[in-house]
């Protein structure tokens, strides 16, 4: 069986609506069980397009109580209210006011889209198409309107009433109820609408903008959690100051509020002036949140704030342009973190995420361009391709134009398109006009799926002191795009000499070569460098200057030379990753690694660990050697998770056996009794110590005891969870006891319990699946909460390759059966879980057949939502 609704939306069919809603006035009566929404929409026909055209408004799960036009009731024969919306057959060809009253049921809204109730708090999520579940509307991003909202509620149930914009009025009513009126003077699309009502605690602060205006800041949360909001507030103020310094962008309203809710499909939402957040991205305290949690809060708080200009003030014309706001804003939040912390470390972390999540998307049935030309369900295009690859495209643009040129383009973008719903083409045109360059070829990045594979070959002629570098690129076919065009690739590079110094040359020819960058924009190019004194080792794609897979015929010795001497920190890290990954891939394909090669790699790791010039966070990233997922991705076919797991265990044990003394010395030296701080320095120290512990647990004689002791003595969640994670992954004798102790300690804190849920699903041991089933079957498990589901089932499907990919197919069947169940309540969660199958065709034959059987059984036995059916069809047929 398939979905209840099959449809495909095409970019080529985009056309403005014949009508425009200019002004929205809402009166929302917030009542348990049934709420009423009274709407007055000021509507105008577009010149020359509305004549004879019905007005069609979107609407889902709405009960229409009344309908009036300019104050007069509309007769039944003049309209139709159906399951998907409201049609007014012959609207006036002039400005008019359409008045509707509808009933909605927030407490039954398990989809968590539109207006719903979360743990006693009423809130909204309208991106991408949730506003139609609140009232009838032109629910599309190119309809920008100003909003005025009056909220009414029982004061005892909902003493806090919030909406977009500035609060202009509030007061008490005679029946124990009260009201608040909010007005947003900036036109916005309906997906940015927000309102919140409930019993909420709060913290408050203020920010003075660069023009001297005072902005009132508030963070609202579950009462009793106020002490966990301080870091979010600090992050917000730093983000506001950074956007002024870096991009000259000042906040525009008098109020900026954030609300933390416990049931949320997304991480957060950038609603104008009223950001709604998943509480896991607001709450942080040293005893309940890890350094990673603090970092995620800082990043996402900044991301949603930065949307005020790149998403709110300038928004998307249509949902095909989603990358316009998301890719650009991810780039901005990445730059914020780089400036606040460590640029090289942040770059490594971002590339890890890109390779782990987006590269498999590009290589599988779910591949799509950052700006797709069609979709069936827009919710399924909130992907790493749109976000992370989109950010890489913006970064390449900044690399090609330089810092000054990129800023000129951004300034023109803000000036030219403020207050508009626009397109990626218009965005690129700003950079062309500001810098007098042609970027038409560069736009191919937005419309072509797939990861470019770059091959480098070189030759040095000592007699003529000539160095030749031959580069070629190709992209494999992806669904719907069998033929590929070459991309524009900015290749930051250096030639590293025998003593580790940057080598110069007297002349270069055969391609576009700048001081430190080659621009490859065709299938291949040969660059000839003259006046090169001795054979160099090429350092290519420094800082990961383009999102590609590089194949360079460097020997292990060359790579280890770069690991010790390259001036680019990213490529120093990359060189060690490449050495380790090559050894693991060769072994997975049947060629055992030479012991001498392990000796050399271990020596380089030991030297890195002992370095006085490298910071701790960088060293910690070096010690994270390729994961099982990395190996599977590079193998590409015939993947056997059990074999990869076994090989990697042996590999890591071999490394630890060679440098155990250095690891243990580092572990002891990095101990600290300093009070906890989430700042970069202390966080880097903890990260390195915990990475060392993870290795010691795998191979050192007392490693397992160290983990148990650190868990028991930990003074913060970072160290406690790291020790528990290390024990669970290896399966130490104490791991089961430690897991149970962790659950008992934090059973009353849902966000910390999520960590226990994930760890319970991560062990590669066979009993893990039954443990996950038992937790899920418990009457205490909140199956409608996205965080809990993602922690347990998402953790199993996405982070436990051995058990998800069991040869008997039990892991595959478990996930598809759960998807069929949760899809009835929350299609977005179901669809996201199904993406765990994106690489199923890469398994060896037995597992591949088991995965296909599970997917086909799901298709044939269940009527799925449009969300889940779309992912399933693309996964099976793509």
Secondary structure, 3 states (H helix, E strand, C coil): CCCCCCCCEEHHHCCCCCEEEEEEEEEEEECCCCEEEEEEEEEEECCCCCCCCCEEEECCCCEEEEEEECCEECCHHHEEEECCEEEECCCCCCCEEEEEEEEECHHHCCCCCEEEEECCEEEEECCCCCHHHCCCECCCCCCCEEEEEEEEEECCCCCEEEECCEEEEEEECCCCEEEEEEEEEEEECHHHCCEEEECCEEEEEEEECCCCCEEEEEEEECCCCHHHCHHHHHHHHHHHHHHHHHHCCCCCCCEEEEEEECCCCCCEECCCCEEEEEHHHCCCCCCCCCHHHHHHHHHHHHHHHHCCCECCCEEECCHHHHHHHHHHHHHHHHHHHHHHCCHHHHHHHHHHHHHHHHHHHHCCCCCCCCCCCEECCHHHHCCHHHHHHHHHHHHHHHHHHHHHHHHHHHHHHHHHHCCCEECHHHHHHHHHHHHCCCCCCCCHHHHCCCCCEEEEEEEEECCCCEEEEEEEEECCCECCECCCCCCCEEEEEEEECCCCCECCCCEEECCEECCCEEEECCCEEEEEEECCCCCCEEEECCCCCCCCEEEECCCHHHHHHHHHHCCCHHHHHHHHHHHHHHHHHHHHCCCCCCHHHHHHHHHHHHHHHHCCCCCHHHHHHHHCCCCHHHHHHHHCCCECHHHHHHHHHHHHHHHHHHHHHHHHHHHHHCCCCCCCCCCHHHHHHHHHHHHHHHHHHHHCCCHHHHHHHHHHHCCCHHHHHHHHHHHHHHCCCCHHHHHHHHHHHCCCCHHHHHHHHHHHCCCCCCCHHHHHHHHHHCCCCCCCCHHHHHHHHHHHHHHCHHHHCCCCCHHHHHHHHHHHHHCCCCHHHHHHHHHHHCCHHHECHHHHHHHHHHHHHHHHHCCCCHHHHHHHHHHHHC
